[in-house]
Amino acid sequence: MYSKTNTTSLIGLDGKLVEVESDITSGLPTFSIVGLPDSSIKESKERVRVALINSGYKFPAGRITINLSPADLKKEGTQLDLPILISLLASMGVITYDYGEYIFLGELSLDGRILPVKGALAMVISMRELGFKKFIISDGNKDECAIIKDVEIYPFENINDLVGFLNKEKEVRPYQLDLSKIHKQRSFDYDFIDLKGQENLKRALQIAAAGGHNLLMIGPPGSGKTFAAKHLPTILPDMTFDEKVEVTKIYSIMGKLESGTLVEERPFRGPHHTASEVSLIGGGQGVPSPGEITLAHKGVLFLDEFPEYKKNVIEALREPLENKIINIARAQASVSYPADFILIAAMNPCPCGNFGNPNKECTCSINEIRRYLGKISSPILDRIDIHIEIKPVNYNELREKKDSKSSATLKEEVTRACKIQEERYKDEKITRNGELTSKLMGKYIKLSDPVEKIGKLAFEKYKFSVRSYNKILKMARTIADLEASPDIKENHLLEAIRYRTLDDKYWNV
């Protein structure tokens, strides 16, 4: 007897519809799965067989064939366990009612329980876009999937309850999640009010947060680079609901959804400098999986000891820094992952760390310094908006009882500047100044004659590249927005230029 169920298999962040066809015919007892299944799906034969028996059903004797259509699409994931079992039960005549409107997602345990799977939210969103509205999933995936309001989520803990529902012997209502009750107020271990000295760095971090600008910190060990970077999440604007869903979908696919529902806080990822290109950019065997830059989507990617990363790892950042996506091509599939993050990089000025340190003498030769700094190429430097030098904090600055802005105050200013940008770009496909393209810059960045003159002098003096100068203009626009100024003034441009003048000191030694 023939039967069919619907499910999905993920390719990157997108789910593809998969029809699970089952047929039982007379002949020697066999159980085969065809249609390009991966190893996890091939192993589902044993999980389905034992789960079926332990749930009180007799495993059919005969020739069992399971076909996963389309046959030319590589399928991955244990979420196919449940649709294979349902299709088989229908072929056995155990399930007698039509269930074609449902999408089935779930892994099976040997005792008949339905277990949660990775990427359930991404699968639900993808199938909703294809017109499916009803989903049967594991009880463990119900909270993350129920954040999508225009679909019906039916969670089940075991096979028997599900069969009773499909045969209309048991009534189950769609699961509803009250999003207002799961929202949590963000709390942080850091506050800018406790960051002594480094007022210039605080300002640079605020500009980075307000405009979505990348930032490079250069300074000796112990000057507070890492400590300051950890403060940045405290002043980032809150994510919109759509951004939360987008980030939650990524973390669901990677099995890192700790809350079980929405990701409320912007991600902050800080991979070690020994990280490989695959772990940072994404890839791996089979269908490429997301890397750290995708896990940092809509948040911050912090790379400490920047020159210590392998050269190929650093250079691989070119595309995502420019285009906010990463394209990965492998034999099994070619996928695109989002990578819209703020890069915060920190580095010492030389191998010993004391080049330019007023308190300690540098022991490195000029050639050693050049080789060390040469690990960061000009194309990468051009893609980092803000370059700031950090000096060690002295004792007087440490003990000074000077009023400093708290994270709450800085965040209010950042949020106000972000709202100005959102209103300005409401008819465009961007929301922040850091995303401005050359075409949009001509539309939204206008300089008066005196400001234009300053820009021309700086361009000729420091020999900026076109990309570097465009970064300066974007930063100047953000600085003006922080002051709620409709126009870019001389002081705004001068401050922005100051964040791009370190190249002469360090990269032209």
C-alpha positions, 0 to 999 in steps of 0.5 A, a space after each residue: 500500500 502506498 502513502 505520502 507525508 510532507 517534511 523539509 530538509 535544510 540547505 543553508 538557512 532555507 528549507 526545501 520541501 521533501 515528500 516522503 513516499 512509503 510503499 509496502 509490497 509482498 516479498 522478502 522482508 527488506 527496509 530501504 530508503 532511497 533519494 540521496 539520504 545522508 548517514 543520519 537518515 539511513 540510520 533512521 530505519 532502525 530508530 523507526 523500526 524499534 520505536 514502532 515496536 516499542 509503541 505497541 505496533 507490529 512491524 510489517 513483514 514485506 518489502 518496504 521502500 521509502 522514497 525521499 522526493 525530489 531524488 536529486 536533492 541531498 537530504 540531511 537531518 534526523 527530522 525525517 524520522 517522524 515523517 518516515 514513521 507516519 508514512 509507514 503507519 499510513 501504508 500499514 493502515 494504522 492511520 486512516 485519515 488524510 494528513 496531507 496538509 501537515 508538515 512533520 518534523 521530529 526525531 524518534 527515540 527507541 521508546 517512541 518519544 518524539 525528540 526535538 531537532 535542530 533548525 525547527 524554526 527555520 524549517 517552519 518559516 521556509 514551509 510557511 513561505 510555500 503555503 503550509 500552515 500546519 506543523 506537527 513537531 516535537 514538544 521540545 521545539 514548540 516554543 521556538 516554532 510558536 513565535 511565528 503567529 500565522 501558523 498552527 503548531 501541534 506539539 507531541 511527546 510520543 507516537 501514540 498521542 500523535 496517532 490518536 490525533 491523526 485518527 481524530 480520536 484525540 483533540 489537540 488545539 494549536 499551541 499558543 505562546 505569549 511573547 509578552 511573557 517571555 521578554 526578559 530585561 537585558 542585564 550586563 556585567 559591564 557598564 561604561 561608567 566603570 571604564 576609567 579613562 579612555 574617553 576617546 575609545 568610549 566615543 569611538 565605540 559609541 560611534 561604532 554602535 550608532 552607525 554599524 561601523 567596524 573598529 580596530 583598536 591598536 595599543 600595548 598589552 594591558 591598555 584595556 582593549 579587550 575590557 572595553 570591547 566587552 562593554 559594547 553590547 551594553 549600548 547597542 540598540 535593541 533588536 526589532 522582532 524581525 531581527 530577533 527571529 532572524 538571529 533565532 533561526 540561525 541559532 536554532 540551526 546550530 543547536 545553540 538556542 539555549 532559551 528555547 524561544 527568541 534570542 533577545 540579546 544581540 550576539 557577541 562572538 569572540 573566537 580564539 585566534 587559533 580558529 580555522 577558516 571553516 569555523 570562522 567563515 563556515 563550511 565543513 563536509 556535506 552542506 556547509 554550516 554557518 561559522 562565527 561570522 553568521 553567529 554574530 549576525 546583527 551583533 558583534 564579532 570580536 577578534 582579539 590579537 587580530 594579527 595572530 589569526 591565520 592570513 587566510 582567515 583574515 583575508 576571508 573577511 573581505 566579502 562579509 565586511 563589504 557585502 554583509 553576506 558570505 557565499 560558500 561553495 562546496 561539492 554538495 551545495 552552494 549556500 549564502 549565509 547572512 553576516 551583518 555584524 560589527 567587527 571589533 578587532 584588537 591588536 598590539 602594535 608590534 610583537 612585544 606590544 610596546 611600540 609607541 608605549 610611553 611607559 615601556 621600551 620596545 625591543 622589536 626591530 623595524 623589520 619585525 614590526 613591519 612583518 607583524 603589522 603586514 599581517 593586516 593587509 590594506 584591503 582589510 584596513 580599508 574595510 574597517 571604518 574606525 582606527 583608534 590608538 589606545 594608550 595605557 591608563 595612568 594612575 591619576 586617570 584610574 583614581 580620578 573621580 570624574 563623571 562619566 556617561 553610563 551605558 544607559 545614557 550612551 545607549 539612549 543616545 545611540 538609540 536616538 541616532 539609530 531612529 534618525 537613520 531608520 527614518 532617513 532610510 525608510 524607503 531604502 533597503 538599509 537602516 544604518 549609515 555603515 550600510 550606505 552604498 556609493 550611490 546612496 551616499 550621493 543621495 544622502 550625504 551632502 557637504 557644504 563648501 567649507 566642509 568639502 574643502 576640509 575633506 579635499 585637504 585631508 584626502 590629499 594629505 593622507 592619500 586616502 583610498 576612495 573606500 577609506 574616504 567613503 568610510 570617513 563620510 559615513 562616520 561623519 554622518 553618524 557623528 552628526 546623527 548623534 548630535 541630531 544635526 541634519 547637516 555634516 559640520 566641520 567638527 563632525 568631519 574632522 573627528 571622523 578624519 581623526 579615526 583614519 590617520 593611524 596608518 602613517 604611524 604604524 603601517 608606514 614605519 
